Every structure is written in structure tokens, then in C-alpha cells.
Amino acid sequence: MKRKSKILTGASVAIISFAQFPFTAFAADTPTTYQIWIGSTQVTSENKDDILSDGGSVKYDPTIHLLTFDNPKKIEGSTKSSSWWSDILAMESVTMTGTLNMTKNSNLSKELAIWCHGTDLILDNFNLSITGYGGGIISYGNNIKIQNGCDIKITDIFAEPYAYSIGTAGNIVIENSRVTVDNCYSGIAVNSNNLTIAGNNTYVKVSNIKDGEPIVTKNLTLGDDVQLIKDEANGIYTVKSKNYAWTRTYPTNIKFEYNEKYHQGRFTWDRVKNADRYCIAIFYAGKWRIQTQNITTNSYITPKNLKPGATYKVAIAARVNGKWDITNAIRNAVIVNIPVNSQDTDGDGILNSKDSQPNHKNNYPSVLVDYINNDIVDMDFTEETDDDFVICKTPLSEILSSNGVNNLVDDAGTTYPVNGYYDDWYIMALNRNGKATYGLYKMREQEYDSDDNNDPGVTISFVEFDISKLNDVIYHNTSDTSDLYNEIDNVVRVSDASYSSQLQSYFLDVDSDAPYLIAEAYVDKIANTYSISSIPFPTHLNDIYDEIDNIDGLINSMMNSLIPDAQTIATLYAQRADLSRVPDALTDCNNNFGSTIADENNRVISITSSNNLDYNEKRAILSAYTADTSFNMFAAEVQAHADYLDSGLSVFDRWYSSALRADMAIGEEYESGMFDSYYDPNDSRVVAQANAHGAY
């Protein structure tokens, strides 16, 4: 019934050669020992392709001295050199790249994360997080260079003298990378003879140093486009390029589904901002060979000739502003293994991540099943609850454009580009008692285009969506798209549209799981839309912080006046308190997490990994983008809208139109006046949600 597929994940890139291009492993040379240790394991020519014996999460290429990390789960043990213990020790020059999260929770000053003893160290396009060590990145008298899009985050370093967060008696160069050092207990955060910070896309911030100065160096050299900002009162040094804007130029979150029946696969990846083309390449016979370079979407279906048991090495590049990022694509190439035997453990006919969930119901409505079987919707971009609700995370725009529909036209002949107007709307369905009720929900990031509303947030419409109108366009090549335009418009905009009693009663039920599923999907979308170290505050949240700053300025001015006006000051404090609900929640996330997630000075959210979010990271994104400071509050707001539809006030047009669609967005928090009590964590609806689903 459903197409068979298997999902694999890579740090970035993916795509495959075809069956005639199997990837062959060659015999290793005579065993050689390298002066590099990962944990307690020394790197040799025999283990270099799988140093930790976990499938290749850490690899070493001795020909170019490159150590590649693919987010290893755990590094076992440590190695001692010159009285220092370290989890990664290099006694020969090395370049490190990839993704690595290191957490120690050590109270010993001589336990280092990365220790280069008498060797130079280059970090190149390295996504590195270090937390809780005695020292961070240390080179004994040699040089450290951080370059080419590194994202380095170092927190909670014990660091007595000579155990720095980043340190050497040699030289340090930071170029076109992001480095943040926060909450170091003692010692010097960055120490070197000569510190050079340059490049047109560089950001360095050192903050919350408990004992010592943020940056100490004999000579500080700044590039032409780089400026140093000192906040000595708060102990914060920031160095950044004048036009700093952190953007990723290569695909991540690559997934692969395998169709066992047709011996073909489908690759998907997260979109790269401003990319207009993607390129697929395979490594064969010692060379990278391009398969196609005209892909305009974030997916690719292979030919039907993949060989069971074959292995393929694949890379995906993105073209951003006319330039291909080939280097990062190849650096992050992945290996794809085609299964030999069926691995359909849950018996649903599809090889994917849900095979690890044997109790998964797969209660999909028939139309969505057809979409999956016809490659219109990606099975692994769908989610379902245990109470018969399904969401599709492939936007309407992609469903339409992948079927050759790039515009919808209304009755008056006005054209609406689908990528501009429907890129944030998604299909949802309640499949209960033999009947599927379809609807639409919105998940929008902060946008800056002129097509539709640019404000971020989530909208859940209680108006039923007649999905047959969509089927007419994508299955029957209906050239007149006005019926579909009118149907979508009725669901997402018309203020007096009739609501679905099935959807309304479902979302009214405190036990309903869908609000939590949609909130999680939205947080995941935001986390994967931007760089993990630079998720921007939405415009309306910036406005709130600006207004708070203005009020603080007025209060300070009045407090310093000869005769302070107590009543006016009290009024200003009350206004400040009203504005501080979301900022206070973000501060709470920082405190609970133990380091800065929401940076109010730079107006960005930083997360450790988009694929493994901590609850406080999720909550920070949800608060900043929806104004709901918990998942329980988000669900309570949805429930409240469903309740208002069935209340006596719904006879008034204003209340009905406000209740018809639940809008969870920063800046929307005063839309219902006296009915926004769900913004109080102690409100009865929020408490009821916590009792039903757990405090979340």
C-alpha cells in the first residue's frame, strides 16, 4: 500500500551514486601509529576510519592531517601528557572539522577538552561545544587557528591559571567564525602572544568571567572590517565584523528513504537560506562526479537502479548568491548503505524511522497515504499522535510546486506565487471513526518578503479544508486554480467562515495531543531554519526589548532628578512589568540551562544542536516566537480559542473571527483582551494542561 523507505541521517550532505558506482573500501597500509588520541584510544592506520568503533563517528585522514567528527555520542577515557589529562590529545599538527559536543562536569583544573602538546591546531568549519572541563582548547606554545565558518561554544570552564578556555603561549587567529566563551570560573578566557581577529563574517564574545579579564594578549590585531566593543562594567568583550550575519551555506539534516520495491531512494535536507540551486555528487574512482546541479527544492529522488548491499559516498552543495560551497559539501559528505534484506519491523510497508517504534499506529487518512505513495509528501515529514491526529510537515507550496503548480489565480485574475503565499501552511487531519477531517495550520519564521504577513508564529484554523480542491489541481491538472485559491482563503483568512465541529471539539478537549505535536514541530522548524548560534529575535520581540530599554532610561532619568515623581515612576515600573513576561521567561531559560541561550544584548538565541534540543532551548524558541512560555500554555491558548467558538460571545463578529483561528505569535498576546488569561502560568487552563500532559 505505502511505498517502502528507509531513513538515514548525516551531519550534512547526502545523495547517491547509482548502482553502477558502488563505493569500495581498499585494504589498509602497513599499520602506522599516529600521535593522536581520542579518549584513551590512539589513532592508527588500522582504526583511522572508525576510531571509536561506533560506525565512523570519528575519522582521521593522515594524508591531509584531518580529524573529522560526526557528533560522536561519547568519548571514553582520557590520555595524559605532561601532567595534563585530556579527552583529545594531539602531539602532531592536526586540523579538526565536523560536529562535536564535549561535556565533562569536571572539578579538576588539569582535565582538558582538547590538548595540543607542541603542535599547531587548526579548527576548520568545526561545530564544537565544550562544557564543564578544567580547560577548553589548549596548545602548548604553538599556534591555534579558527577559520572557515567554525561555531565554537565554550562554557563552565574551571580554569585555574594556565588552563584557559582557549589558550596558547603562541598565536591565535580567528577568522570568519563564531566563538563564544561564557561563565568561566577563573583564569584568562583567551590568552596568546598575538591574537588576530579578522574576516567579514566573524563574531567573538567573552562574558561572565568569574576571576580574571575576558581577553589578555600582548598584541591584539583587528581586521579592517572588525570592531571591538568593551562592556567593562559587565565584563563582556565582543569583537565582530561590522556587517556580521551568520548564515549557513551548505545543507544539513540530510535524510534518506529507501524504496525497497523499486530500488530507489529519496533524499531530503534542510533548506539553505538564499540558495537557488543544489548539486548532487558521488565519489567514484577517486573523483567527485556530479549527478545533477539543477535541483531547486530540498529533495531528490534517485533512479530505480540502486543495488542492495551497495555503499555510496555522497555530497550535496548549495549555490548561495551565485556561489557554490563545494568545500563544505565535500567536507560533510556522507556514506549511504543500501539494505540487503527487509527491515520493515512495524509491518506498515515502509522502511523509515518509525520502524524503531513498533507500537506506532500509522493511522493515516487515505488521501495522505496516496500522497506518500505518489512521492508528493515525504513519509518522514509527517507525524501522528496516539489520539488519531496527523500533521504533514511538507508545506503546501512544495506540494504544489513539485507538481508543476507555481501560482494560484483568484476569480479576479490576480496571481499568487505559491512559494510566497503558501510556504508556511501545512495540512493536518483528524482521522477518527472512519472519517478524515482535514485542516490547515501555519508555521512561519520571521520573514521579510512582500507576499504575505512576515510575522512569525503558529496558526491553527478550525475551518475544515476540502482537500478534493487540492487533488483536482495536482492529480487532474486543473488549469483553473481559483477553486483551490478560494478554498485555502476560506480556511486561512475569511473572518466569518464556518468552523468544523470535529476540529473544534477535538481541540477543546484538554487531553488532545495535537497542540503539543504542532508546537514541537514549530520549534524544530525554527531551530533548523537558522544557524544554531544565531537564531534571531523576532521583530516584535525586539520592539519589546526596545520599549523596556526606553522605560529604564526614563526611570533612571526621573530617579536622578531633584524631585522624583513617585507616581509616574510607579506607573513606568508597572508598564515595564507588563512588557517583561516573555523576557523574564527567556532569562529563566538561561538560568535553568546554566549558560546563555537567549542573548538580549545581541538579540539572538543560541542552541547546542538543532537535532537534540534541551527543554530550556525549546522553551526559549517557543517563548520568543509564540509568546507562550511553556508548551502547556501553547496548548491552553489553542483550547481557549476552541472554547470561545462555542461560547455566547461568538455571536459577535469580532469575537468569532478572533476565535476561529488560534494565533500563537509574539505581538498577538493582547488580541483577545480579557480572554488572554492563558498567558498566566497559574491560569486554570494551563494548570489543567499540565495535569493532563505533565508540566511541559
C-alpha positions in Angstrom: 0.0 0.0 0.0 2.6 2.5 1.1 6.0 2.9 -0.5 8.9 1.3 1.3 11.5 3.7 2.5 14.4 3.8 5.0 15.7 6.9 6.7 19.3 7.6 7.4 20.7 10.8 8.8 24.0 12.6 8.1 25.8 15.6 9.5 25.3 17.3 6.2 25.1 16.5 2.5 23.7 13.3 1.0 22.9 11.8 -2.3 24.0 8.9 -4.0 25.6 7.5 -6.9 23.7 4.9 -8.7 24.1 1.1 -8.7 26.9 1.0 -11.2 29.0 3.2 -8.8 29.5 1.1 -5.6 31.9 2.6 -3.1 34.7 0.1 -2.4 36.9 0.0 0.7 40.6 -0.6 0.0 43.0 -2.6 2.2 44.9 -0.5 4.8 48.6 0.1 4.5 51.1 -1.4 7.0 49.9 -0.4 10.4 51.1 3.0 11.4 50.7 4.8 14.8 49.8 8.5 14.9 50.4 10.8 17.8 46.7 11.5 18.3 44.4 10.1 21.0 40.6 10.2 21.1 39.8 9.5 24.8 42.1 6.6 25.6 42.3 5.3 22.0 45.3 6.1 20.0 44.8 6.6 16.3 46.4 4.1 13.9 46.2 3.2 10.3 44.0 0.3 11.3 41.3 2.2 13.2 41.6 5.6 11.4 38.3 5.2 9.6 36.4 4.2 12.7 38.5 5.3 15.7 35.8 4.7 18.3 34.4 1.5 16.7 30.9 3.0 16.5 30.4 3.1 12.8 32.8 6.0 12.0 31.8 9.0 14.2 35.5 10.0 14.4 37.8 9.5 11.4 41.4 10.6 10.6 42.9 11.2 7.2 46.7 11.2 7.6 47.4 12.4 4.1 46.0 15.8 5.0 46.2 15.5 8.8 42.4 15.9 9.1 40.4 14.7 12.1 36.6 14.6 11.3 33.9 14.3 13.9 30.4 13.3 13.1 28.8 14.0 16.5 30.1 11.0 18.5 27.8 10.1 21.3 30.6 9.5 23.9 34.4 9.7 24.1 35.6 7.1 26.5 38.6 7.7 28.8 41.3 10.3 28.6 45.1 10.5 28.0 47.8 12.1 30.0 50.6 14.2 28.6 53.0 16.4 30.7 50.8 16.2 33.8 47.6 17.2 31.9 44.8 14.8 31.1 42.7 15.4 28.0 39.8 13.8 26.1 41.5 14.7 22.8 45.3 14.8 22.7 47.4 15.7 19.6 51.2 15.6 19.6 51.4 16.2 15.9 49.8 19.1 13.9 46.2 18.4 13.1 43.1 20.0 11.5 39.7 19.3 13.1 36.3 19.6 11.4 32.7 18.4 11.7 30.5 18.4 14.8 31.4 17.6 18.4 29.7 18.2 21.7 32.0 17.7 24.8 30.6 17.7 28.3 32.7 16.7 31.4 31.3 18.3 34.6 34.8 18.2 36.0 36.1 19.9 39.1 39.7 19.2 38.2 41.7 22.0 36.6 44.0 19.7 34.7 41.3 17.9 32.8 41.3 19.5 29.3 38.9 19.1 26.4 41.5 19.5 23.6 45.2 19.5 24.3 47.8 20.0 21.5 51.2 19.4 23.0 53.9 21.1 21.0 51.8 21.2 17.8 49.8 23.6 15.8 46.0 23.2 15.7 43.6 24.3 13.0 39.8 24.3 13.5 38.1 24.4 10.1 34.3 24.6 9.7 34.0 23.0 13.1 30.8 23.0 15.1 32.2 22.5 18.6 30.7 22.8 22.1 32.8 22.4 25.3 31.2 22.4 28.7 32.5 21.7 32.2 36.2 21.0 31.7 39.2 22.2 33.6 40.4 23.8 30.3 39.0 24.1 26.8 41.2 24.3 23.7 44.9 24.5 24.7 48.1 24.4 22.6 51.4 24.2 24.4 53.4 27.1 22.9 52.2 26.7 19.4 49.5 28.3 17.2 45.7 27.9 17.1 43.7 29.0 14.0 39.9 29.0 13.9 38.6 29.5 10.4 36.0 28.9 7.7 32.7 29.0 9.5 33.6 27.5 12.8 31.0 27.7 15.5 32.7 27.3 18.9 30.8 27.5 22.2 32.8 27.1 25.5 31.0 27.3 28.9 31.6 26.5 32.5 35.4 26.1 32.4 37.1 25.6 35.8 40.3 27.1 34.5 42.9 28.0 37.2 45.9 29.8 35.7 47.3 28.2 32.6 44.1 26.2 32.0 42.3 28.6 29.7 39.1 28.4 27.7 41.2 29.0 24.6 44.9 29.5 25.2 48.4 29.1 24.0 51.7 30.8 24.5 51.9 31.1 20.7 49.5 32.9 18.4 45.7 32.7 17.9 43.9 33.6 14.7 40.1 33.7 14.5 38.7 34.4 11.0 35.2 34.2 9.6 33.9 32.1 12.5 31.8 32.5 15.6 33.4 31.9 19.1 31.5 32.4 22.4 33.1 31.9 25.8 30.8 32.2 28.8 30.7 31.5 32.5 34.4 30.6 33.1 35.0 30.3 36.8 38.6 31.6 36.9 41.6 32.4 34.8 42.0 34.1 31.5 39.5 33.2 28.8 41.7 33.7 25.8 45.5 34.1 26.1 48.2 34.3 23.5 51.2 36.3 22.4 49.4 37.6 19.4 45.6 37.5 18.9 44.3 38.3 15.4 40.6 38.6 14.7 39.7 39.2 11.1 37.3 38.5 8.3 34.0 39.9 7.1 31.8 37.3 9.0 33.4 37.0 12.4 31.9 37.1 15.9 33.8 36.6 19.2 32.1 37.2 22.6 33.7 36.6 26.0 31.4 37.1 29.1 30.8 36.2 32.7 34.4 35.6 33.7 34.5 35.0 37.4 38.1 35.8 38.2 40.2 37.5 35.6 39.9 39.5 32.4 37.9 38.4 29.4 40.8 38.8 26.9 44.5 39.1 27.6 47.1 39.3 24.8 50.3 41.0 24.2 49.2 42.2 20.8 45.6 42.4 19.5 45.2 42.8 15.7 41.8 43.5 14.3 40.9 43.2 10.6 39.8 46.2 8.6 36.1 45.3 9.0 36.3 44.2 12.6 35.4 46.2 15.7 36.0 45.7 19.5 33.1 46.5 21.9 34.0 46.6 25.6 31.3 46.5 28.3 33.8 46.6 31.2 31.0 47.2 33.7 29.5 43.8 33.0 32.8 42.1 32.0 31.8 41.5 28.4 34.1 41.8 25.4 32.6 41.5 21.9 34.6 41.5 18.7 32.6 41.3 15.4 32.7 42.2 11.8 30.8 45.4 11.0 28.4 43.6 8.7 28.3 40.3 10.7 25.4 38.0 9.7 25.9 34.3 10.5 24.5 32.2 7.6 25.0 28.6 6.7 25.9 27.9 3.1 25.6 24.1 2.9 22.7 21.6 3.6 22.2 19.9 6.9 19.8 17.4 8.5 20.0 15.1 5.5 17.6 12.2 5.4 17.4 9.2 3.1 14.4 6.9 2.4 14.8 3.7 0.5 12.0 2.3 -1.7 12.6 -1.5 -1.4 10.2 -2.3 -4.2 11.7 0.0 -6.9 15.3 0.0 -5.6 15.4 3.8 -5.5 15.9 6.4 -2.8 14.7 9.8 -1.8 17.0 12.4 -0.1 15.8 15.4 1.8 17.7 18.2 3.6 17.0 21.5 5.3 16.8 24.4 3.0 19.8 26.8 2.9 18.8 30.4 3.1 19.2 32.3 -0.2 20.1 29.1 -2.1 18.6 28.9 -5.6 20.2 25.6 -6.7 21.5 22.3 -5.1 24.1 20.0 -6.6 24.4 16.2 -6.1 27.8 14.5 -6.4 29.1 11.0 -5.8 32.7 9.9 -5.1 33.7 7.2 -7.6 37.1 6.0 -8.8 39.0 8.7 -6.9 37.0 11.6 -8.1 33.8 13.5 -7.3 31.3 13.2 -10.1 28.3 15.5 -10.5 25.0 13.7 -10.9 22.8 16.8 -11.3 23.2 20.5 -10.4 19.8 22.0 -11.2 17.8 20.9 -8.1 15.6 23.8 -6.9 13.9 22.0 -4.0 15.3 20.4 -0.9 14.7 16.8 -2.1 15.9 14.4 -4.7 14.7 11.0 -6.0 17.3 8.7 -7.4 16.9 6.4 -10.4 15.5 2.9 -9.9 18.8 1.0 -10.0 20.2 1.1 -6.5 22.0 -2.2 -5.7 21.1 -3.9 -2.4 24.2 -4.1 -0.2 26.0 -1.3 -2.1 27.6 1.7 -0.3 27.7 5.2 -1.7 29.6 8.3 -0.7 27.5 11.4 -1.5 27.8 15.2 -1.2 25.2 18.0 -1.6 26.3 21.5 -2.4 24.2 24.7 -2.3 24.5 27.7 -4.5 24.1 30.9 -2.5 24.2 34.3 -4.1 25.7 32.7 -7.2 28.5 30.8 -5.4 28.7 27.1 -4.8 30.0 26.0 -1.4 31.8 22.9 -2.7 34.3 22.7 0.1 31.8 22.3 2.9 29.7 19.9 0.8 32.7 17.5 0.3 33.9 18.0 3.9 30.5 16.9 5.1 30.0 14.0 2.7 28.1 11.0 4.0 28.1 7.3 3.4 24.7 5.7 2.4 24.3 1.9 2.8 21.5 0.2 0.8 19.9 -2.6 2.8 20.1 -6.1 1.6 17.0 -7.5 3.4 13.7 -6.0 4.5 13.9 -4.0 7.7 10.2 -3.3 7.9 9.8 -4.1 11.6 6.5 -2.4 12.2 4.8 -4.1 9.2 3.5 -0.9 7.6 5.2 -1.5 4.3 7.6 1.5 4.7 11.3 1.5 5.7 11.8 4.6 7.8 12.5 5.9 11.3 9.1 4.7 12.5 10.3 1.1 12.2 12.0 1.7 15.6 8.5 2.5 17.0 6.7 -0.9 16.7 3.6 0.5 18.5 3.2 3.4 16.1 -0.4 3.3 14.8 0.2 4.8 11.4 -3.5 5.8 11.3 -3.1 7.9 8.2 -6.1 9.1 6.2 -6.4 7.7 2.7 -5.5 11.0 0.9 -2.3 11.4 2.8 -1.4 7.7 2.1 -1.9 8.4 -1.6 0.3 11.5 -1.3 3.1 9.3 0.2 2.7 6.6 -2.3 2.9 9.1 -5.2 6.0 10.9 -3.7 4.0 14.1 -3.2 4.6 14.0 0.6 7.6 12.6 2.4 6.5 10.0 5.0 9.2 11.1 7.4 7.9 14.7 7.2 4.6 13.5 8.8 3.9 12.9 12.5 0.9 11.4 14.3 -0.5 11.3 17.8 -2.0 8.5 19.7 -5.4 10.2 19.5 -5.9 10.0 15.8 -4.3 13.3 14.7 -1.8 13.6 11.8 0.3 16.5 10.7 2.2 16.9 7.4 5.4 19.0 7.6 5.7 19.4 3.9 4.3 22.9 3.1 1.5 23.5 0.6 3.9 25.4 -1.6 6.2 22.4 -2.0 3.3 20.0 -2.7 2.0 22.4 -5.4 5.4 23.3 -7.0 6.6 19.7 -7.1 3.5 19.1 -9.2 4.2 22.0 -11.6 1.8 24.5 -9.9 3.8 27.6 -9.2 0.9 30.1 -9.0 -2.7 30.2 -7.9 -5.1 32.6 -9.5 -8.2 34.1 -7.9 -11.6 34.9 -9.5 -10.4 38.4 -10.4 -7.3 37.0 -12.2 -4.8 38.1 -9.6 -1.8 35.8 -9.4 -0.4 34.5 -6.1 3.0 32.8 -6.2 2.7 29.6 -4.1 6.3 30.0 -2.7 5.4 33.4 -1.4 1.9 32.8 0.0 1.7 29.1 0.9 5.2 28.3 2.1 4.2 28.4 5.7 0.8 26.5 5.5 0.6 22.8 6.2 -2.0 20.0 6.1 -3.4 18.4 9.2 -6.1 15.8 9.7 -8.2 14.2 12.4 -8.8 10.6 11.3 -11.4 9.3 13.7 -14.4 6.9 13.5 -13.8 6.2 9.8 -13.9 9.8 8.8 -11.0 12.2 8.0 -11.4 15.9 8.7 -8.7 17.9 7.0 -7.5 21.3 8.1 -4.6 23.7 7.7 -2.1 25.1 10.2 0.7 27.7 9.8 4.3 27.6 10.9 6.1 30.8 9.9 9.6 32.0 10.7 10.4 35.7 10.7 10.1 36.7 7.1 10.9 39.9 5.2 9.2 39.4 1.8 6.3 41.4 0.4 4.0 38.5 -0.4 2.2 37.8 2.9 2.4 38.5 6.6 6.0 38.4 7.7 5.5 37.9 11.5 6.5 34.5 12.9 4.2 32.2 14.8 1.7 29.4 14.6 -1.9 29.5 13.4 -4.3 26.6 13.8 -7.5 27.0 11.8 -10.7 25.4 13.0 -12.2 25.6 9.4 -12.3 22.4 7.5 -10.2 22.1 4.4 -11.8 20.5 1.4 -8.8 18.6 0.2 -10.5 17.5 -3.0 -9.8 21.0 -4.4 -6.1 20.3 -3.9 -6.4 16.9 -5.5 -8.1 18.4 -8.6 -5.1 20.6 -9.2 -2.3 18.1 -8.5 -3.9 15.0 -9.9 -6.1 16.2 -12.7 -4.0 19.1 -14.0 -6.9 21.6 -13.5 -5.7 24.8 -15.1 -8.3 26.9 -13.3 -6.9 27.2 -9.8 -9.4 29.7 -8.5 -11.4 27.0 -6.6 -8.3 25.9 -4.7 -7.4 29.5 -4.0 -10.9 30.3 -2.7 -10.8 27.1 -0.5 -7.5 28.0 1.1 -8.5 31.6 1.5 -11.7 30.4 3.3 -9.6 28.3 5.7 -6.8 30.8 6.4 -8.4 34.2 6.1 -12.2 34.6 5.7 -13.4 36.0 9.0 -16.9 34.6 9.0 -16.1 31.1 7.7 -18.0 28.2 9.3 -15.9 26.2 11.7 -15.7 22.4 11.8 -17.4 20.9 14.8 -15.0 17.9 14.6 -11.9 20.1 14.8 -13.4 22.4 17.4 -14.4 19.6 19.7 -11.1 17.9 19.3 -9.0 21.0 20.3 -11.5 21.8 23.1 -10.6 18.5 24.8 -7.8 19.1 27.4 -6.5 15.6 26.6 -5.8 16.3 22.9 -2.2 15.8 21.9 -2.0 17.7 18.6 -1.2 21.1 20.1 1.9 19.7 21.6 2.9 17.9 18.4 2.4 21.1 16.4 4.4 23.2 19.0 7.3 20.7 18.8 7.2 20.8 15.0 7.4 24.6 15.1 10.3 24.7 17.5 12.1 22.1 15.3 11.4 24.3 12.2 12.8 27.4 13.8 15.8 25.5 15.2 16.7 24.2 11.7 16.0 27.4 9.7 18.9 29.4 11.2 22.4 28.8 12.4 22.3 27.2 15.8 24.3 30.0 17.2 22.3 32.9 15.7 18.5 32.4 15.8 17.3 36.0 15.5 14.8 37.5 17.9 11.6 38.2 16.0 10.9 41.9 15.2 8.1 42.2 17.8 10.3 40.8 20.5 13.0 43.3 19.6 10.3 46.0 19.9 9.5 44.8 23.4 13.1 44.9 24.5 13.5 48.4 22.9 10.4 49.6 24.9 11.8 48.2 28.1 15.1 50.0 27.4 13.2 53.2 26.9 11.3 52.8 30.1 14.5 52.0 32.0 16.0 55.2 30.6 13.0 57.2 31.8 13.1 55.7 35.2 16.8 56.3 35.6 16.4 59.9 34.4 13.5 60.5 36.9 15.3 58.9 39.7 18.2 61.2 39.2 16.0 64.3 39.1 15.9 66.7 42.1 12.2 65.8 42.9 11.4 62.3 41.5 7.7 61.8 40.6 6.9 58.7 42.6 3.5 58.1 40.9 5.0 58.4 37.4 7.9 56.1 38.4 5.4 53.5 39.8 3.4 53.7 36.5 6.6 53.1 34.5 7.5 50.1 36.6 4.0 48.7 36.1 4.4 49.2 32.3 7.8 47.5 32.4 6.3 44.5 34.3 3.6 44.2 31.7 6.2 44.0 28.9 8.6 41.6 30.8 6.6 38.4 30.6 8.5 36.9 27.7 11.9 38.5 28.5 11.6 37.1 32.0 10.8 33.6 30.7 13.9 33.8 28.4 16.0 34.8 31.5 14.6 31.8 33.3 15.6 29.6 30.4 19.2 30.9 30.7 19.3 30.4 34.4 17.9 26.9 34.2 20.2 25.9 31.4 23.3 27.3 33.2 24.5 29.4 30.3 23.1 31.9 27.8 20.5 30.7 25.4 18.7 33.9 24.8 21.2 36.8 24.4 19.3 40.0 24.9 22.3 42.1 24.0 22.8 40.7 20.6 19.1 39.7 20.2 19.8 36.1 19.3 19.1 32.6 20.6 21.9 30.1 20.6 21.3 26.3 20.9 23.8 23.4 21.2 22.4 21.2 18.4 19.3 21.5 16.3 18.8 17.8 16.4 18.9 17.3 20.2 17.3 20.3 21.9 17.3 20.7 25.6 13.9 21.6 27.1 15.2 25.1 28.0 16.3 25.6 24.4 12.9 24.5 23.2 11.1 26.7 25.7 13.3 29.8 24.7 12.4 29.4 21.0 8.7 28.8 21.8 8.6 31.8 24.1 10.4 34.1 21.7 8.3 33.1 18.6 4.8 32.4 20.0 4.7 34.4 23.3 3.7 31.2 25.0 6.3 30.5 27.7 5.5 26.7 28.0 4.1 24.0 25.9 1.2 23.8 28.4 0.5 27.5 27.8 0.6 26.9 24.0 -2.0 24.1 24.3 -4.1 26.2 26.6 -4.2 29.0 24.1 -5.4 26.7 21.4 -8.0 25.2 23.7 -9.2 28.6 24.7 -9.9 29.6 21.1 -11.9 26.4 20.6 -13.8 27.2 23.7 -14.6 30.8 22.6 -16.1 29.4 19.4 -18.8 27.6 21.4 -19.4 30.5 23.9 -22.2 33.0 23.9 -19.9 35.8 22.8 -19.2 34.0 19.5 -22.4 35.6 18.1 -20.4 38.9 17.9 -18.4 39.1 14.8 -15.3 40.4 16.5 -15.1 37.5 19.0 -16.0 34.9 16.4 -13.3 36.0 13.9 -10.7 36.1 16.7 -11.6 32.6 18.0 -11.9 31.0 14.5 -8.1 30.6 14.3 -5.8 30.2 17.2 -2.8 32.6 16.6 0.2 31.9 18.8 2.7 34.7 18.0 4.8 37.3 19.7 2.8 40.5 19.3 -0.6 38.6 19.3 -0.7 38.4 23.1 -3.3 41.1 23.5 -5.6 40.1 20.7 -8.4 38.9 22.9 -8.3 41.4 25.7 -10.0 40.0 28.8 -9.8 36.5 27.4 -6.0 36.1 27.3 -5.8 34.7 30.9 -3.9 31.7 29.4 -0.7 33.9 29.5 -0.7 33.4 33.3 1.2 30.1 34.2 -1.3 29.7 37.0 -4.4 30.0 34.8 -6.8 27.1 35.2 -6.4 26.1 31.6 -2.6 26.0 31.8 -2.8 24.1 35.1 -5.3 21.6 33.5 -3.0 21.0 30.6 -0.1 20.3 33.0 -2.2 17.9 34.9 -3.2 16.1 31.7 0.1 16.1 29.9 2.7 16.8 32.6 4.3 20.1 33.3 6.0 21.0 30.0 
